């Protein structure tokens, strides 16, 4: 599975659990941490947990290596490290506070509208 297929899988998994304002950033040229960051959010901690669980389930089903998971207990900001792709699932207030989009503003956004259902 190539990175674009992985990104699509993750974005669709998040969207299926009503993730909001999902952004995919290509950080390959500006970071050694990963090639892509996915940032998404939800209004409640319960929903943040459900989104992360769905992403993890799809990753396991597709034999993607899950290197690390942080923040599952509090479910305010869950970070899932898949190596080349790092997923950040935020509770909405936490997302506003940390504002990762501004931190990584030099990164190009990846078009995802074809992957998300309305």
Phi, psi and omega per residue, in radians:
X1 nan 2.179 3.139
X2 -1.438 3.007 -3.074
X3 -1.075 -0.668 3.136
X4 -1.111 -0.707 3.102
X5 -1.148 -0.671 3.088
X6 -1.124 -0.782 3.127
X7 -1.039 -0.800 3.136
X8 -1.070 -0.772 3.121
X9 -1.010 -0.802 -3.097
X10 -1.198 -0.785 -3.138
X11 -1.087 -0.736 3.119
X12 -1.156 -0.674 3.112
X13 -1.105 -0.789 3.115
X14 -1.101 -0.779 -3.131
X15 -1.097 -0.597 -3.135
X16 -1.144 -0.318 3.093
X17 -1.899 0.389 3.048
X18 1.159 0.638 3.030
X19 -1.085 2.590 -3.095
X20 -2.020 2.536 3.009
X21 0.896 0.857 3.136
X22 -1.254 2.272 -3.139
X23 -2.209 2.354 3.047
X24 -2.019 2.169 -3.117
X25 -2.003 2.316 3.054
X26 -1.543 1.814 -3.095
X27 -1.838 0.186 -3.072
X28 -0.895 -0.741 -3.058
X29 -1.446 -0.234 -3.037
X30 -2.131 0.011 -3.117
X31 -2.544 2.554 3.032
X32 -1.694 -0.041 -3.103
X33 -1.252 -0.680 -3.059
X34 -2.899 3.007 3.033
X35 -1.569 -0.574 -3.086
X36 -2.402 2.491 2.954
X37 -2.002 2.362 3.000
X38 -1.978 2.256 3.133
X39 -2.160 2.220 3.129
X40 -2.577 2.951 -3.086
X41 -2.663 2.980 3.091
X42 -2.633 2.850 -3.064
X43 -1.409 -0.380 -3.102
X44 -2.214 2.703 3.107
X45 -1.094 -0.629 3.124
X46 -1.064 -0.761 3.140
X47 -1.220 -0.646 3.059
X48 -0.996 -0.800 3.108
X49 -1.089 -0.713 3.140
X50 -1.134 -0.699 3.111
X51 -1.112 -0.846 3.138
X52 -1.070 -0.735 3.129
X53 -1.068 -0.715 3.136
X54 -1.156 -0.723 3.100
X55 -1.082 -0.784 3.136
X56 -1.115 -0.698 3.120
X57 -1.090 -0.804 3.134
X58 -1.150 -0.646 3.102
X59 -1.097 -0.780 3.130
X60 -1.133 -0.754 3.126
X61 -1.027 -0.533 -3.088
X62 -1.816 0.297 3.072
X63 0.964 0.655 3.051
X64 -1.486 2.411 3.135
X65 -1.271 2.144 3.071
X66 -1.734 1.859 -3.058
X67 -1.388 -0.668 -3.065
X68 -2.823 2.563 3.046
X69 -2.299 2.281 3.119
X70 -2.241 2.518 2.979
X71 1.516 0.177 -3.084
X72 -1.106 -0.647 -3.070
X73 -1.116 -0.868 -3.116
X74 -1.355 -0.537 3.120
X75 0.967 0.618 3.009
X76 -1.721 -0.578 3.079
X77 -2.630 1.878 3.113
X78 -1.845 2.196 3.120
X79 -1.898 2.245 3.110
X80 -2.102 2.094 -3.117
X81 -1.795 1.981 3.082
X82 -1.878 0.407 -3.130
X83 1.518 -1.660 -3.141
X84 -1.267 -0.277 -3.105
X85 -2.226 2.230 3.076
X86 -2.032 2.200 -3.099
X87 -1.880 2.300 3.088
X88 -2.045 1.994 3.106
X89 -1.913 1.958 -3.031
X90 -1.875 2.628 2.799
X91 -1.318 2.452 -2.957
X92 -0.890 -0.768 -3.133
X93 -1.127 -0.676 3.116
X94 -1.149 -0.675 3.123
X95 -1.085 -0.766 3.116
X96 -1.093 -0.714 -3.099
X97 -1.131 -0.859 -3.080
X98 -1.397 -0.498 3.011
X99 0.809 0.980 -3.134
X100 -1.075 -0.501 3.128
X101 -1.051 -0.671 3.109
X102 -1.236 -0.734 3.131
X103 -1.014 -0.684 -3.110
X104 -1.861 0.593 -3.061
X105 -1.127 -0.314 3.108
X106 -1.359 -0.217 -3.107
X107 -1.367 2.562 3.060
X108 -1.406 2.413 3.069
X109 -1.404 2.502 3.090
X110 -1.672 2.312 3.127
X111 -1.207 2.193 -3.087
X112 -2.200 0.047 -3.028
X113 -1.046 -0.537 3.130
X114 -1.238 -0.313 -3.084
X115 -1.610 -0.275 -3.012
X116 -1.875 2.314 3.101
X117 -1.587 2.563 3.119
X118 -1.650 nan nan
